[in-house]
Amino acid sequence: MAHGVAQSRSLFDRAILRQAFIEAFKKLMPQVQLKNPVMFVVLVGTIVSLVEAITHPGKFAWSITIWLFLTVLFANFAEAMAEGRGKAQAETLRRMRSETEARRLLPDRSGEERVPAASLSRGDLVICEANDLIPSDGEIIEGLASVDESAITGESAPVIRESGGDRSAVTGGTKVLSDRIIVRITAERGQTFLDRMVSLVEGANRQKTPNELALTILLAVLTIVFIPVVVTLQAFGHYSGATVSVVVLVSLLVCLIPTTIGALLSAIGIAGMDRLVQRNVLAMSGRAVEAAGDVQTLLLDKTGTITLGNRMATTFVPVGGHDERVLADAAQLASLADETPEGRSIVILAKERFDIRERQLEHHSFVPFSASTRMSGLDVEGRQIRKGAAEAIRSWVRDKGGEIPQDLDSIVEGISRAGSTPLVVADRNEILGVIELKDVVKQGIREKFDQMRAMGIRTVMITGDNPLTAAAIAQEAGVDDFLAEATPETKLALIRSEQEGGKLIAMTGDGTNDAPALAQADVGVAMNTGTTAAKEAGNMVDLDSNPTKLIDIVEIGKQLLITRGSLTTFSIANDVAKYFAIIPALFVATYPQLNTLNVMKLHSPQSAVLSAVIFNALVIVALIPLALRGVKFRAMSSAAILRRNVLIYGVGGLIVPFIFIKLIDLILVGLHAY
């Protein structure tokens, strides 16, 4: 696939690193830092430490000030890196938007005028011909054209767009390859699909999600709690005869508050949105991404999602004592002119099963399929071969004076009950057998559903098939449940009943009849090839129009939540470890009993504090790649994920600071810094 706006960029792209470094300094403004309470406290602490270093100069005070400043800078850098990955894409899109001209029809349609695309309003009519860029989102009201959507979706194959039906929606920035169309603009000025993509990839208008806000409040509360705890240490030190300077108090506060997750929280959220963009999915809000991570029920269309969407020939079943090879030969002859996927599959199956190759035919005529006869075939060398619906072939054979084999009805009924389509083949007045056409379940889809089940997610197949056919396909695909003979009303009723039970629901759709259900679902993924109504109703748009993408979206949402939870666990465990690393070293001289807890045997109180501050800053840099790429997703239950996080990030968060603070202390001593 050729990548479009969703093209992934390396974490270490030089242009991104350079821009992120500049943005990190710009984000030092207090009004920006106020949005992150934890890092705002660190910034205030840096200023206090700077004042102390100026009024009471010393190597220790200046060292602490520099590393506190770097802590804030590294946090800004993490956020800027996450935002920067979409900057180049956004610039390309913005340039496409600003440089495009539109041929707007005059109100009386007596002529046209050229205007900037950005000046178009909802309801304007524009003309687009071959090689024109479609200036804004709209619907075709006249004409048909081939459209190149690779600039938006990354897919190079052109698609057909035409007035009426579910293929009339067009997107600004895509290119007309042929013919002439008239488009009615459906987007308000500044609210086009392209505008939303620019905001998304830049992260400019990203609002914090409810979970993110809740975690921010929790981090702020923890920070507030630690302020009086640290302040009381000065009184404790004065009482015990130990000197605790302002710089040491600031250092302790910064090390004990959850700076690691505070620094990376915003980057984790932005990176989650970016991973969706890399999969060619546009999310209207971060809330939708998080909801995808909490989804408990997936509603999936059968056709195109669970199955390939085209019925394929899978079996030749002879009747009336005829040979299977004879049936396959006749079926292939009847399908040579059939260019449908079903017809092609019959030709291929005959080749694979009996090595029957296409023949050079003389004095023949093909009989095309028609809705009135419900069959097609071939007349050649005195033979009349037909294939079609069972009832149609029965009538045709009877008219020729033929007999109906006794085993035909039972075979046709059995194939129908199995969820397949029977196609009967006859040669003149003899019925040779039945071709089983099967809506083939996609390879690997059953394993996907097994993964969803392992995570506690229930899968429901939605289809317009009758219950017998639906049950057979549901069993083969491995879904948990199915809704047969589905209508817009039954889809909506199913979603509401699931939500009343406290479950979050995700579904895909592309037609106007899907709009009510997409709007009702907690995660509604509309196909980009679908109608404007469907795209406006959903809270995500899949640019590739691949219904299976819903499963990937759920995995990305879960990865976002897992990453945030893992790094929060690591951060809090870090704080506990740093507490036991620093406090004993500070007061061991006054209270020798604390030597039992001084397991690292740090060189001095000053080197202990500085080592902890340096580690506190560097661990942010070390975790930036993990925050941007996300913790590796594994399909498992919530309980298993919790155990894994506690073991790896909880225990790891306790052990890592002890190792690296000791290592930094040894380096400082080796350099004769202390």
Buried (B, 14 or more C-beta within 10 A) or exposed (E): EEEBBBBEBEBEBEEBBEBBBEBBEEBBEEEBBEEBBBBBBBBBBBBBBBBBBEEEEEEBBBBBBBBBBBBBBBBBBBBBBBBBBBBBBBEBBBEBBEEBEBBBBEEEEEEBEEBEBBEBEBEBBBBBEEEBBBBBBBBBEBBBBBBBBBBBBBBEEBBEBBBEEBBBBBBBBBBBBBBBBBBBBBBBBEEBBBBBBBBBBBBEEBEBBEBBEEBBEEBBEBBEEBBEEBEEBBEEBEEEEBEBBBBBBBBBBBBBBBBBBBBBBBBBBBBBBBBBBBBBBBBBBBBBBBBBBBBBBBBBBBBBBBBBBBBBBBBBBBBBEBEBBBBBBBBBBBBBBBEEBBBBBBBBBBBEBBEBEEEEEEEBEBBEBEEEBBBBBBBBEEEBBBBBBBEBBBBBBEEEEBEBBEBBEEBBEBBBEBBBBBBBBBBBBBBBBBBBBBBBBBEEBBEBBEBBBEBEBBBBBBBBBEEEBBBBBBEBBBBBEBBBEBEBEBBBBBBEEBBEEEBBBBBBBBBBBBBBBBBBBBBBBBBBBBBBBBBBBBBBBBBBBBBBBBBBBBBBBBBBBBBBBBBBBBBBBBBBBBBBBBBBBBBBBBEEEBEEBBEBEBBBBBBBBBBBBBBBBBBBBEBBEBBBEBBEBBBBEEEEBBEBBBEBBBEBBBEBBBEBBBEBBBEBBEEEBB
